[in-house]
Amino acid sequence: MPADRDLDRIFAALADPTRRAILSMLLEDDMAVTDVAAPFGISLAAISKHLATLAGAGLIRQERRGRIIWCKLDPEGMRAAAVWMRSFGQVDPLDLDDFERFLAAELGLAAETEGVAEAPE
């Protein structure tokens, strides 16, 4: 069944913490592949494989602009998974605005915590 294969790809892509971190980064803005790779301690080839997995699952889109490949979150990519989870009646509808606010708050707290840790005594 094609829908099952789509769900399998989505959940397999979401199972990896690096790919989830990449999706969180792309919530902020489109990014070049090299910018996506910058915060991770892995090779550009490894990041490219993660991006290919996300694109194959329909969670992101990649576009070549000149010599640079840009990555963009595809908001429709999670729809099949959200619909499937909602069918159990236990999950509220996916609200990317709420998710973005949550991430901004979490990232803001992390930045504040890092700033406190680095402040001279």
Secondary structure, 3 states (H helix, E strand, C coil): CHHHHHHHHHHHHHCCHHHHHHHHHHHHCCEEHHHHHCCCCCCHHHHHHHHHHHHHCCCEEEEEECCEEEEEECHHHHHHHHHHHHCCCCCCCCCHHHHHHHHHHHHHHHHHHHHHHHCCC
